[in-house]
């Protein structure tokens, strides 16, 4: 019998964020391996669904057949504990957690507590939990998820040509940051660090949606203006695969000052192109970026980030050493075919529905 499952993924399936890209690539690999995979959306507005989104989610889940194997993306699963519980006896829930919702930056303490409690209650009803890094697996201990209920399936990485660099012209460095503009990604911290390096020649390219969190997008652009950097920063917005590959190709240095990452797919993409990395010792980043390929600083530490950037701007030999480390790390990165096989194996380990 053909194996089958349903992916329950809220929002725009075609969004160019790491989480959605992961879901799409895994689904593509599973279909190529002979699985029947249906993709349905419980609605928009997650992880803060309104009443209409709740009604949509209830209708979608109620329509799933008894015994269905349902892979629910954590962006929706974690905020629907009552719905998950109501259908736990008839559906085989598998939670796909990219990173715990309460670890998002920019939340109030009340919002953080609400998300933690909601996701903890939802995860209690999952037959199995798939995470994208060992770091996230460790984080779920606080949610009461036993290690034997968790499978780690890291994202794959495509083979890519090494970055040629030189995108900012002779004697200048082209810096690249690939991330949706949200508080967690630390764009304002990056700009504040770069403000102390005005006398050096560099240009920053930021690729990532400015409208997914429109308030943070405006705040980041305003910070560039306030700090006198507007002419040295280009906001590309959300870009397709081709233009994004071109941005990687012209870069000399990759920088991502995130407060937390559940894996950091953009970091892996940078390593795949042999780019030296400056990022933060936060979440799964310490597992993704080896010490010989990048410099990691404490999240939110403007001074430490500035010093790391200064050193790599001023010392070409240090950049070359890290680039060599990045190329070595690239050879060890998993491929998407590996990720698809591991994901399918995790689903096949789940027993049949109870009669």
TORTI-512834 format. One record per residue (C-alpha): x, y, z; residue in one letter. Coordinates in Angstrom, 2 decimals, always signed. Layout:
<atoms>
+---------+---------+---------+------+
|      c1 |      c2 |      c3 | vomi |
+---------+---------+---------+------+
|       X |       Y |       Z |    A |
...
+---------+---------+---------+------+
</atoms>
This chain:
<atoms>
+---------+---------+---------+------+
|      c1 |      c2 |      c3 | vomi |
+---------+---------+---------+------+
|   +0.00 |   +0.00 |   +0.00 |    X |
|   +1.25 |   +3.49 |   -0.87 |    X |
|   +2.33 |   +5.35 |   +2.27 |    X |
|   +0.48 |   +8.59 |   +2.82 |    X |
|   +0.29 |  +11.58 |   +5.12 |    X |
|   -1.14 |  +15.08 |   +5.30 |    X |
|   +0.94 |  +18.18 |   +5.99 |    X |
|   -0.99 |  +20.81 |   +7.90 |    X |
|   +0.81 |  +24.09 |   +7.22 |    X |
|   -0.73 |  +27.50 |   +7.96 |    X |
|   -0.25 |  +30.63 |   +5.88 |    X |
|   +1.24 |  +30.98 |   +2.41 |    X |
|   +2.80 |  +27.67 |   +1.30 |    X |
|   +5.04 |  +29.53 |   -1.17 |    X |
|   +6.56 |  +31.86 |   +1.44 |    X |
|  +10.33 |  +32.19 |   +1.15 |    X |
|  +11.22 |  +31.61 |   +4.78 |    X |
|  +13.34 |  +28.80 |   +6.14 |    X |
|  +10.42 |  +26.99 |   +7.74 |    X |
|   +8.27 |  +26.95 |   +4.62 |    X |
|  +11.24 |  +26.04 |   +2.43 |    X |
|  +11.99 |  +23.10 |   +4.71 |    X |
|   +8.38 |  +21.90 |   +4.50 |    X |
|   +8.32 |  +22.20 |   +0.71 |    X |
|  +11.59 |  +20.38 |   +0.19 |    X |
|  +10.64 |  +17.54 |   +2.54 |    X |
|   +7.27 |  +17.12 |   +0.82 |    X |
|   +9.00 |  +17.07 |   -2.57 |    X |
|  +11.45 |  +14.41 |   -1.44 |    X |
|   +8.71 |  +12.24 |   +0.04 |    X |
|   +6.57 |  +12.46 |   -3.08 |    X |
|   +9.58 |  +11.53 |   -5.19 |    X |
|  +10.02 |   +8.47 |   -2.95 |    X |
|   +6.45 |   +7.32 |   -3.63 |    X |
|   +4.51 |   +8.84 |   -0.75 |    X |
|   +1.10 |  +10.38 |   -1.27 |    X |
|   +1.34 |  +13.71 |   +0.51 |    X |
|   -1.54 |  +16.15 |   +0.75 |    X |
|   -0.92 |  +19.71 |   +1.90 |    X |
|   -3.71 |  +21.68 |   +3.54 |    X |
|   -3.76 |  +24.99 |   +5.38 |    X |
|   -5.60 |  +25.60 |   +8.65 |    X |
|   -5.77 |  +29.30 |   +7.77 |    X |
|   -3.83 |  +32.54 |   +8.06 |    X |
|   -2.53 |  +34.64 |  +10.92 |    X |
|   -0.63 |  +32.01 |  +12.90 |    X |
|   +0.71 |  +31.93 |  +15.56 |    X |
|   -1.90 |  +34.54 |  +16.53 |    X |
|   -5.02 |  +33.21 |  +14.75 |    X |
|   -8.24 |  +35.19 |  +14.91 |    X |
|  -11.70 |  +33.71 |  +15.21 |    X |
|  -11.97 |  +33.10 |  +11.44 |    X |
|   -8.66 |  +31.21 |  +11.43 |    X |
|   -9.84 |  +29.09 |  +14.36 |    X |
|  -13.03 |  +28.20 |  +12.49 |    X |
|  -11.04 |  +27.37 |   +9.36 |    X |
|   -8.70 |  +25.12 |  +11.37 |    X |
|  -11.63 |  +23.31 |  +12.98 |    X |
|  -13.23 |  +22.65 |   +9.58 |    X |
|   -9.99 |  +21.44 |   +8.00 |    X |
|   -9.10 |  +19.09 |  +10.84 |    X |
|  -12.63 |  +17.71 |  +11.14 |    X |
|  -12.50 |  +16.80 |   +7.43 |    X |
|   -9.38 |  +14.65 |   +7.82 |    X |
|  -10.18 |  +10.92 |   +7.74 |    X |
|   -9.93 |   +8.75 |  +10.84 |    X |
|   -6.47 |   +7.30 |  +11.30 |    X |
|   -4.78 |   +9.91 |   +9.12 |    X |
|   -1.09 |  +10.56 |   +9.70 |    X |
|   -0.95 |  +14.34 |  +10.08 |    X |
|   +2.32 |  +16.28 |  +10.11 |    X |
|   +1.39 |  +19.61 |  +11.67 |    X |
|   +3.82 |  +22.50 |  +11.33 |    X |
|   +4.51 |  +23.94 |  +14.77 |    X |
|   +3.53 |  +27.45 |  +13.71 |    X |
|   -0.09 |  +26.27 |  +13.86 |    X |
|   +0.08 |  +23.13 |  +15.97 |    X |
|   +1.48 |  +24.91 |  +19.00 |    X |
|   -1.43 |  +27.34 |  +19.30 |    X |
|   -4.27 |  +24.87 |  +18.75 |    X |
|   -4.04 |  +22.65 |  +21.85 |    X |
|   -7.80 |  +22.24 |  +22.31 |    X |
|   -8.28 |  +21.25 |  +18.67 |    X |
|   -5.33 |  +18.87 |  +18.80 |    X |
|   -6.70 |  +17.24 |  +21.96 |    X |
|  -10.19 |  +16.89 |  +20.51 |    X |
|   -8.88 |  +14.82 |  +17.58 |    X |
|   -5.99 |  +13.03 |  +19.30 |    X |
|   -7.86 |   +9.72 |  +19.53 |    X |
|   -8.64 |   +9.51 |  +15.82 |    X |
|   -5.65 |  +11.26 |  +14.16 |    X |
|   -1.97 |  +10.36 |  +14.35 |    X |
|   -0.49 |  +13.75 |  +15.15 |    X |
|   +3.16 |  +14.42 |  +14.32 |    X |
|   +4.38 |  +17.87 |  +15.38 |    X |
|   +7.03 |  +19.48 |  +13.18 |    X |
|   +8.80 |  +22.00 |  +15.43 |    X |
|  +11.24 |  +24.35 |  +13.72 |    X |
|  +11.78 |  +26.17 |  +17.02 |    X |
|   +9.52 |  +26.63 |  +20.07 |    X |
|   +7.15 |  +29.55 |  +19.54 |    X |
|   +7.96 |  +31.11 |  +22.92 |    X |
|  +11.59 |  +31.59 |  +21.82 |    X |
|  +10.58 |  +34.18 |  +19.24 |    X |
|  +12.02 |  +37.61 |  +19.98 |    X |
|   +9.91 |  +40.71 |  +20.56 |    X |
|   +7.28 |  +38.98 |  +22.72 |    X |
|   +5.91 |  +40.35 |  +25.96 |    X |
|   +6.28 |  +38.12 |  +29.02 |    X |
|   +2.54 |  +37.47 |  +28.89 |    X |
|   +2.73 |  +36.41 |  +25.24 |    X |
|   +5.74 |  +34.22 |  +25.93 |    X |
|   +4.00 |  +32.48 |  +28.82 |    X |
|   +0.84 |  +31.99 |  +26.75 |    X |
|   +2.75 |  +30.44 |  +23.84 |    X |
|   +4.79 |  +28.18 |  +26.12 |    X |
|   +1.68 |  +26.83 |  +27.86 |    X |
|   -0.21 |  +26.42 |  +24.60 |    X |
|   +2.60 |  +24.54 |  +22.84 |    X |
|   +3.29 |  +22.37 |  +25.89 |    X |
|   -0.35 |  +21.24 |  +25.98 |    X |
|   -0.44 |  +20.58 |  +22.23 |    X |
|   +2.79 |  +18.58 |  +22.24 |    X |
|   +1.37 |  +16.28 |  +24.91 |    X |
|   -0.98 |  +14.88 |  +22.26 |    X |
|   +1.60 |  +14.32 |  +19.50 |    X |
|   +2.43 |  +10.71 |  +18.69 |    X |
|   +5.87 |  +11.92 |  +17.63 |    X |
|   +7.78 |  +15.19 |  +17.29 |    X |
|  +10.18 |  +16.01 |  +14.47 |    X |
|  +12.65 |  +18.85 |  +15.01 |    X |
|  +15.26 |  +20.39 |  +12.75 |    X |
|  +18.24 |  +20.40 |  +15.11 |    X |
|  +19.61 |  +18.75 |  +18.26 |    X |
|  +19.33 |  +22.17 |  +19.92 |    X |
|  +15.57 |  +22.22 |  +19.44 |    X |
|  +15.32 |  +18.64 |  +20.67 |    X |
|  +17.06 |  +19.69 |  +23.89 |    X |
|  +14.78 |  +22.73 |  +24.23 |    X |
|  +11.69 |  +20.50 |  +24.20 |    X |
|  +12.66 |  +18.89 |  +27.50 |    X |
|  +11.13 |  +21.96 |  +29.16 |    X |
|   +7.87 |  +21.12 |  +27.39 |    X |
|   +7.73 |  +17.60 |  +28.81 |    X |
|   +8.62 |  +15.86 |  +25.54 |    X |
|  +10.67 |  +12.73 |  +26.20 |    X |
|  +13.71 |  +12.16 |  +23.94 |    X |
|  +12.30 |   +8.87 |  +22.64 |    X |
|   +9.37 |  +10.80 |  +21.13 |    X |
|  +11.68 |  +13.08 |  +19.13 |    X |
|  +13.42 |  +12.62 |  +15.78 |    X |
|  +15.98 |  +15.15 |  +14.56 |    X |
|  +15.83 |  +15.75 |  +10.81 |    X |
|  +18.18 |  +18.56 |   +9.87 |    X |
|  +17.52 |  +20.47 |   +6.64 |    X |
|  +19.40 |  +19.52 |   +3.52 |    X |
|  +21.66 |  +21.83 |   +1.57 |    X |
|  +22.05 |  +22.01 |   -2.20 |    X |
|  +25.43 |  +21.85 |   -3.85 |    X |
|  +26.43 |  +25.37 |   -4.85 |    X |
|  +29.40 |  +27.04 |   -6.54 |    X |
|  +31.74 |  +28.99 |   -4.26 |    X |
|  +30.97 |  +32.68 |   -3.87 |    X |
|  +33.12 |  +34.87 |   -6.09 |    X |
|  +32.76 |  +37.95 |   -3.88 |    X |
|  +33.66 |  +41.43 |   -4.98 |    X |
|  +30.10 |  +42.69 |   -5.14 |    X |
|  +30.97 |  +45.98 |   -3.43 |    X |
|  +33.83 |  +46.81 |   -5.80 |    X |
|  +37.61 |  +46.90 |   -5.36 |    X |
|  +38.92 |  +47.30 |   -1.80 |    X |
|  +35.40 |  +47.05 |   -0.37 |    X |
|  +33.48 |  +44.22 |   +1.25 |    X |
|  +30.02 |  +43.02 |   +0.31 |    X |
|  +28.15 |  +41.86 |   +3.41 |    X |
|  +25.08 |  +39.66 |   +3.01 |    X |
|  +22.28 |  +39.02 |   +5.51 |    X |
|  +19.49 |  +36.63 |   +4.46 |    X |
|  +16.57 |  +36.70 |   +6.88 |    X |
|  +12.99 |  +37.87 |   +7.12 |    X |
|  +13.00 |  +41.24 |   +8.91 |    X |
|  +11.74 |  +40.25 |  +12.36 |    X |
|  +13.04 |  +41.15 |  +15.84 |    X |
|  +14.59 |  +37.69 |  +16.26 |    X |
|  +16.94 |  +38.18 |  +13.30 |    X |
|  +18.70 |  +41.18 |  +14.86 |    X |
|  +18.88 |  +43.60 |  +11.93 |    X |
|  +18.90 |  +46.67 |  +14.19 |    X |
|  +21.76 |  +45.17 |  +16.23 |    X |
|  +23.68 |  +44.66 |  +12.98 |    X |
|  +23.10 |  +48.23 |  +11.88 |    X |
|  +24.21 |  +49.58 |  +15.24 |    X |
|  +27.39 |  +47.52 |  +15.00 |    X |
|  +28.09 |  +48.74 |  +11.48 |    X |
|  +27.51 |  +52.35 |  +12.50 |    X |
|  +30.83 |  +52.19 |  +14.33 |    X |
|  +32.61 |  +51.02 |  +11.18 |    X |
|  +31.65 |  +53.86 |   +8.84 |    X |
|  +35.27 |  +54.63 |   +7.97 |    X |
|  +35.70 |  +51.20 |   +6.41 |    X |
|  +34.51 |  +50.35 |   +2.93 |    X |
|  +31.56 |  +47.96 |   +2.95 |    X |
|  +28.04 |  +47.59 |   +1.61 |    X |
|  +25.28 |  +45.53 |   +3.23 |    X |
|  +22.69 |  +43.56 |   +1.26 |    X |
|  +19.61 |  +42.44 |   +3.24 |    X |
|  +17.45 |  +39.79 |   +1.56 |    X |
|  +14.21 |  +38.99 |   +3.34 |    X |
|  +10.62 |  +40.13 |   +3.57 |    X |
|  +10.04 |  +43.63 |   +4.92 |    X |
|   +6.27 |  +43.12 |   +5.21 |    X |
|   +5.86 |  +39.85 |   +7.11 |    X |
|   +6.53 |  +41.94 |  +10.22 |    X |
|   +5.87 |  +45.39 |   +8.76 |    X |
|   +6.53 |  +47.20 |  +12.04 |    X |
|  +10.00 |  +45.67 |  +12.37 |    X |
|  +10.66 |  +46.33 |   +8.69 |    X |
|   +9.94 |  +50.03 |   +9.21 |    X |
|  +11.98 |  +50.07 |  +12.42 |    X |
|  +15.00 |  +48.55 |  +10.70 |    X |
|  +14.87 |  +50.92 |   +7.75 |    X |
|  +14.44 |  +53.87 |  +10.12 |    X |
|  +17.49 |  +52.70 |  +12.07 |    X |
|  +19.57 |  +52.74 |   +8.89 |    X |
|  +18.45 |  +56.33 |   +8.26 |    X |
|  +19.03 |  +57.39 |  +11.87 |    X |
|  +22.53 |  +55.92 |  +11.89 |    X |
|  +23.49 |  +57.52 |   +8.58 |    X |
|  +23.76 |  +54.17 |   +6.79 |    X |
|  +20.87 |  +54.37 |   +4.34 |    X |
|  +23.16 |  +54.74 |   +1.34 |    X |
|  +25.20 |  +51.70 |   +2.35 |    X |
|  +22.34 |  +49.27 |   +2.94 |    X |
|  +20.15 |  +47.76 |   +0.25 |    X |
|  +16.87 |  +46.20 |   +1.28 |    X |
|  +16.02 |  +43.61 |   -1.38 |    X |
|  +12.86 |  +42.29 |   +0.25 |    X |
|  +11.80 |  +38.71 |   -0.35 |    X |
|  +13.66 |  +37.39 |   -3.41 |    X |
|  +13.31 |  +34.28 |   -5.54 |    X |
|  +15.91 |  +31.54 |   -5.77 |    X |
|  +17.74 |  +32.96 |   -8.79 |    X |
|  +18.32 |  +36.49 |   -7.46 |    X |
|  +19.16 |  +35.04 |   -4.05 |    X |
|  +21.85 |  +32.83 |   -5.58 |    X |
|  +23.28 |  +35.93 |   -7.27 |    X |
|  +23.42 |  +37.73 |   -3.91 |    X |
|  +25.31 |  +34.84 |   -2.37 |    X |
|  +27.70 |  +34.79 |   -5.34 |    X |
|  +28.69 |  +38.46 |   -4.99 |    X |
|  +29.14 |  +38.35 |   -1.21 |    X |
|  +32.45 |  +38.43 |   +0.67 |    X |
|  +31.04 |  +37.84 |   +4.16 |    X |
|  +27.78 |  +36.47 |   +5.55 |    X |
|  +26.33 |  +37.97 |   +8.73 |    X |
|  +23.23 |  +36.93 |  +10.70 |    X |
|  +22.99 |  +38.28 |  +14.29 |    X |
|  +19.95 |  +36.22 |  +15.31 |    X |
|  +18.79 |  +35.97 |  +18.90 |    X |
|  +17.80 |  +32.32 |  +18.24 |    X |
|  +17.70 |  +29.83 |  +15.38 |    X |
|  +16.10 |  +26.42 |  +15.28 |    X |
|  +18.70 |  +25.49 |  +12.65 |    X |
|  +19.70 |  +28.42 |  +10.45 |    X |
|  +19.24 |  +27.34 |   +6.84 |    X |
|  +20.67 |  +30.59 |   +5.48 |    X |
|  +23.83 |  +29.92 |   +7.50 |    X |
|  +24.14 |  +26.48 |   +5.93 |    X |
|  +23.64 |  +28.02 |   +2.50 |    X |
|  +26.46 |  +30.46 |   +3.23 |    X |
|  +28.75 |  +27.61 |   +4.28 |    X |
|  +27.85 |  +25.73 |   +1.11 |    X |
|  +29.25 |  +28.67 |   -0.85 |    X |
|  +32.41 |  +28.92 |   +1.21 |    X |
|  +31.49 |  +32.23 |   +2.82 |    X |
|  +33.00 |  +33.20 |   +6.18 |    X |
|  +30.22 |  +33.73 |   +8.72 |    X |
|  +29.60 |  +36.17 |  +11.56 |    X |
|  +26.64 |  +35.17 |  +13.69 |    X |
|  +25.57 |  +34.57 |  +17.29 |    X |
|  +26.06 |  +31.77 |  +19.79 |    X |
|  +22.32 |  +31.19 |  +20.03 |    X |
|  +20.14 |  +28.11 |  +19.64 |    X |
|  +21.26 |  +25.75 |  +16.90 |    X |
|  +23.73 |  +28.20 |  +15.36 |    X |
|  +26.56 |  +26.76 |  +17.46 |    X |
|  +25.82 |  +23.35 |  +15.92 |    X |
|  +25.43 |  +24.67 |  +12.37 |    X |
|  +28.50 |  +26.93 |  +12.15 |    X |
|  +31.78 |  +25.27 |  +13.20 |    X |
|  +34.45 |  +27.36 |  +14.92 |    X |
|  +36.78 |  +27.21 |  +11.92 |    X |
|  +34.12 |  +28.62 |   +9.58 |    X |
|  +32.69 |  +31.54 |  +11.52 |    X |
|  +32.86 |  +33.93 |  +14.44 |    X |
|  +29.98 |  +33.68 |  +16.92 |    X |
|  +29.24 |  +36.43 |  +19.43 |    X |
|  +26.65 |  +36.76 |  +22.21 |    X |
|  +23.22 |  +37.69 |  +20.79 |    X |
|  +22.39 |  +41.37 |  +21.15 |    X |
|  +26.00 |  +42.36 |  +21.93 |    X |
|  +26.62 |  +45.30 |  +19.60 |    X |
|  +30.22 |  +45.76 |  +20.71 |    X |
|  +31.20 |  +42.12 |  +20.22 |    X |
|  +29.51 |  +42.04 |  +16.81 |    X |
|  +31.28 |  +45.24 |  +15.76 |    X |
|  +34.65 |  +43.85 |  +16.84 |    X |
|  +34.09 |  +40.59 |  +14.92 |    X |
|  +33.17 |  +42.54 |  +11.79 |    X |
|  +36.09 |  +44.94 |  +12.25 |    X |
|  +38.56 |  +42.08 |  +12.48 |    X |
|  +37.30 |  +40.38 |   +9.35 |    X |
|  +37.14 |  +43.66 |   +7.45 |    X |
|  +40.72 |  +44.49 |   +8.41 |    X |
|  +42.31 |  +41.03 |   +8.15 |    X |
|  +41.98 |  +39.34 |   +4.73 |    X |
|  +43.96 |  +36.36 |   +6.03 |    X |
|  +41.32 |  +35.75 |   +8.72 |    X |
|  +38.59 |  +35.83 |   +6.08 |    X |
|  +40.52 |  +33.34 |   +3.94 |    X |
|  +40.98 |  +31.00 |   +6.92 |    X |
|  +37.27 |  +31.05 |   +7.73 |    X |
|  +36.35 |  +30.61 |   +4.06 |    X |
|  +38.48 |  +27.46 |   +3.96 |    X |
|  +36.69 |  +26.23 |   +7.09 |    X |
|  +33.34 |  +26.99 |   +5.47 |    X |
|  +34.26 |  +24.94 |   +2.41 |    X |
|  +35.27 |  +22.04 |   +4.64 |    X |
|  +32.00 |  +22.32 |   +6.56 |    X |
|  +30.06 |  +22.35 |   +3.30 |    X |
|  +31.30 |  +18.88 |   +2.48 |    X |
|  +29.75 |  +17.58 |   +5.71 |    X |
|  +26.32 |  +19.19 |   +5.29 |    X |
|  +23.39 |  +16.82 |   +4.72 |    X |
|  +21.65 |  +16.80 |   +1.35 |    X |
|  +17.90 |  +17.08 |   +0.87 |    X |
|  +17.69 |  +13.44 |   -0.23 |    X |
|  +19.17 |  +12.49 |   +3.17 |    X |
|  +16.67 |  +14.70 |   +4.97 |    X |
|  +13.75 |  +13.22 |   +3.03 |    X |
|  +14.80 |   +9.68 |   +3.86 |    X |
|  +15.18 |  +10.45 |   +7.56 |    X |
|  +11.83 |  +12.23 |   +7.66 |    X |
|  +10.07 |   +9.30 |   +6.00 |    X |
|  +11.76 |   +6.85 |   +8.38 |    X |
|  +10.50 |   +8.87 |  +11.36 |    X |
|   +6.94 |   +8.71 |  +10.03 |    X |
|   +7.19 |   +4.99 |   +9.27 |    X |
|   +8.16 |   +4.35 |  +12.88 |    X |
|   +4.73 |   +5.52 |  +14.01 |    X |
|   +2.30 |   +2.71 |  +14.52 |    X |
|   -1.12 |   +2.37 |  +12.88 |    X |
|   -4.19 |   +4.12 |  +14.18 |    X |
|   -5.95 |   +2.46 |  +17.06 |    X |
|   -9.20 |   +0.70 |  +16.06 |    X |
+---------+---------+---------+------+
</atoms>
